[in-house]
Amino acid sequence: MKFTKERFKTFKNVFDNFTSRTLFKLASQGHFEEPIRPVSIGKESNVFSAKKGRNRVIIKIYRLEACDFNGMYNYIKYDPRFLHLKPSRRKVIFAWVQREFRNLMKAREGGVRVPTPITFLNNILVEEYIGDKYPAPKLKDSTPENLHNFWQEILENLKKLHKAGLVHADMSHFNILNHNEKPVLIDFSQCTPLSNPNSHEYLERDVRNICNYMKRLGLKLDKEEVLQDITVP
């Protein structure tokens, strides 16, 4: 499909000019086609889906003015991969997007069930669409039929992520999809290497958050045992 700037006029009241130009460039490169449809609205980013041939992709757009720039910088400045990053709003947001792309790549290479990252540019990340006719629901909105099996698969994914040298750092029922009774971990922007001095604190928080939620659903879990299961080979 040929793209012209006129085709993006409908977005001028939704996206700022910079984001519209970035969308235009990604679309012109063949990463997606119109129409772009909203999937979810977050505090710092909006998620959309779009067609790509017979398939769909997810487009995650970080809002340049609404992002918690200081919060992002406080997280990313301890990531050994971004130690030389300057505290500039756009540079931090662009690094945040690059970081999520790299984290997804490394997690996927480690066998973790995550959306396949496709590309990124500036404040936009394009990744695999998880779902069928509709996007797969989050765990918070779709309780698995077999809770024990679902939990075991979450645990296996967390172990693989740790073995790959990463900690998710924002693990909760908000960031796990239930796709046909299988968990898919999402939202890897806060994910950080184990070499980050705060990584163990983040891992403990991840375990506490997801264990507390699964216990609310009826599972009996010991957080210390889960933590040991993840970290001990």
SULCORWO-V590094 format. One record per residue. N is the residue number from 1. SS is DSSP state (@ for helix, = for strand, . for the rest). PHI is phi in whole degrees, 0 to 359 (NA if undefined). BURIAL is 1 if it has 16 or more other ideal C-beta (glycine too) atoms within 10 Angstrom, else 0. Layout:
{{N | SS | PHI | BURIAL} {N | SS | PHI | BURIAL}}
This chain:
{{1 | . | NA | 0} {2 | . | 277 | 0} {3 | . | 251 | 1} {4 | . | 233 | 0} {5 | @ | 298 | 0} {6 | @ | 297 | 0} {7 | @ | 293 | 0} {8 | @ | 258 | 1} {9 | @ | 299 | 0} {10 | @ | 293 | 0} {11 | @ | 266 | 1} {12 | . | 296 | 0} {13 | . | 268 | 0} {14 | . | 253 | 0} {15 | . | 247 | 1} {16 | . | 289 | 0} {17 | @ | 300 | 0} {18 | @ | 297 | 0} {19 | @ | 295 | 1} {20 | @ | 299 | 1} {21 | @ | 293 | 0} {22 | @ | 293 | 1} {23 | @ | 300 | 1} {24 | @ | 300 | 1} {25 | @ | 295 | 0} {26 | @ | 295 | 1} {27 | @ | 294 | 1} {28 | @ | 296 | 0} {29 | . | 279 | 0} {30 | . | 90 | 0} {31 | . | 280 | 1} {32 | . | 195 | 1} {33 | = | 234 | 1} {34 | = | 285 | 0} {35 | = | 275 | 0} {36 | = | 263 | 1} {37 | = | 242 | 0} {38 | = | 291 | 0} {39 | = | 249 | 1} {40 | = | 204 | 0} {41 | = | 243 | 0} {42 | . | 247 | 0} {43 | . | 293 | 0} {44 | . | 239 | 0} {45 | = | 216 | 1} {46 | = | 245 | 1} {47 | = | 246 | 1} {48 | = | 232 | 1} {49 | = | 241 | 1} {50 | = | 209 | 1} {51 | = | 284 | 1} {52 | = | 217 | 1} {53 | . | 66 | 0} {54 | . | 270 | 0} {55 | = | 251 | 0} {56 | = | 231 | 1} {57 | = | 228 | 1} {58 | = | 257 | 1} {59 | = | 241 | 1} {60 | = | 255 | 1} {61 | = | 244 | 1} {62 | = | 277 | 1} {63 | . | 282 | 1} {64 | . | 297 | 1} {65 | . | 266 | 0} {66 | . | 268 | 0} {67 | . | 296 | 1} {68 | . | 282 | 0} {69 | @ | 304 | 1} {70 | @ | 295 | 0} {71 | @ | 296 | 0} {72 | @ | 300 | 1} {73 | @ | 295 | 1} {74 | @ | 296 | 0} {75 | @ | 281 | 1} {76 | @ | 283 | 1} {77 | . | 292 | 0} {78 | . | 266 | 0} {79 | . | 284 | 1} {80 | @ | 304 | 0} {81 | @ | 282 | 1} {82 | @ | 228 | 1} {83 | . | 296 | 0} {84 | . | 262 | 0} {85 | . | 289 | 1} {86 | . | 274 | 0} {87 | . | 283 | 0} {88 | . | 255 | 0} {89 | @ | 309 | 0} {90 | @ | 293 | 0} {91 | @ | 298 | 0} {92 | @ | 292 | 1} {93 | @ | 296 | 1} {94 | @ | 295 | 1} {95 | @ | 294 | 1} {96 | @ | 299 | 1} {97 | @ | 293 | 1} {98 | @ | 300 | 1} {99 | @ | 298 | 1} {100 | @ | 297 | 1} {101 | @ | 300 | 1} {102 | @ | 295 | 1} {103 | @ | 296 | 1} {104 | @ | 297 | 1} {105 | @ | 299 | 0} {106 | @ | 292 | 1} {107 | @ | 297 | 1} {108 | @ | 296 | 1} {109 | @ | 298 | 0} {110 | . | 274 | 1} {111 | . | 88 | 0} {112 | . | 283 | 1} {113 | . | 278 | 1} {114 | = | 223 | 1} {115 | . | 296 | 1} {116 | . | 288 | 0} {117 | = | 287 | 1} {118 | = | 254 | 1} {119 | = | 194 | 0} {120 | = | 212 | 1} {121 | = | 202 | 1} {122 | . | 54 | 1} {123 | . | 259 | 1} {124 | = | 233 | 1} {125 | = | 242 | 1} {126 | = | 247 | 1} {127 | = | 216 | 1} {128 | = | 299 | 1} {129 | . | 277 | 1} {130 | . | 254 | 1} {131 | = | 151 | 1} {132 | . | 242 | 0} {133 | . | 294 | 0} {134 | . | 241 | 0} {135 | = | 302 | 1} {136 | . | 300 | 1} {137 | = | 285 | 0} {138 | = | 283 | 1} {139 | @ | 304 | 1} {140 | @ | 298 | 0} {141 | @ | 253 | 0} {142 | . | 211 | 0} {143 | . | 287 | 0} {144 | . | 296 | 1} {145 | . | 291 | 0} {146 | . | 250 | 0} {147 | @ | 296 | 0} {148 | @ | 297 | 0} {149 | @ | 296 | 0} {150 | @ | 297 | 1} {151 | @ | 297 | 1} {152 | @ | 300 | 0} {153 | @ | 287 | 1} {154 | @ | 300 | 1} {155 | @ | 300 | 1} {156 | @ | 298 | 1} {157 | @ | 293 | 1} {158 | @ | 293 | 1} {159 | @ | 294 | 1} {160 | @ | 295 | 1} {161 | @ | 296 | 1} {162 | @ | 295 | 1} {163 | @ | 297 | 0} {164 | . | 282 | 1} {165 | . | 89 | 0} {166 | = | 231 | 1} {167 | = | 236 | 1} {168 | . | 297 | 1} {169 | . | 74 | 1} {170 | . | 209 | 1} {171 | . | 281 | 1} {172 | . | 195 | 1} {173 | . | 292 | 1} {174 | . | 280 | 0} {175 | . | 244 | 1} {176 | = | 230 | 1} {177 | = | 270 | 1} {178 | = | 254 | 1} {179 | = | 254 | 1} {180 | . | 54 | 0} {181 | . | 69 | 0} {182 | = | 235 | 1} {183 | = | 282 | 1} {184 | = | 232 | 1} {185 | = | 278 | 1} {186 | . | 228 | 1} {187 | . | 58 | 1} {188 | . | 258 | 1} {189 | . | 291 | 1} {190 | . | 268 | 1} {191 | . | 302 | 1} {192 | = | 217 | 1} {193 | = | 292 | 1} {194 | . | 297 | 1} {195 | . | 286 | 0} {196 | . | 294 | 1} {197 | . | 299 | 0} {198 | . | 261 | 0} {199 | @ | 298 | 1} {200 | @ | 292 | 0} {201 | @ | 299 | 0} {202 | @ | 295 | 1} {203 | @ | 296 | 1} {204 | @ | 300 | 0} {205 | @ | 293 | 1} {206 | @ | 303 | 1} {207 | @ | 297 | 1} {208 | @ | 299 | 0} {209 | @ | 296 | 1} {210 | @ | 286 | 1} {211 | @ | 294 | 1} {212 | @ | 300 | 0} {213 | @ | 291 | 1} {214 | @ | 294 | 1} {215 | @ | 293 | 0} {216 | @ | 296 | 0} {217 | . | 277 | 0} {218 | . | 121 | 0} {219 | . | 278 | 0} {220 | . | 260 | 0} {221 | . | 230 | 0} {222 | . | 252 | 0} {223 | @ | 300 | 0} {224 | @ | 293 | 0} {225 | @ | 293 | 0} {226 | @ | 296 | 1} {227 | @ | 299 | 1} {228 | @ | 293 | 0} {229 | @ | 298 | 0} {230 | @ | 286 | 1} {231 | @ | 266 | 0} {232 | . | 267 | 0} {233 | . | 299 | 0}}
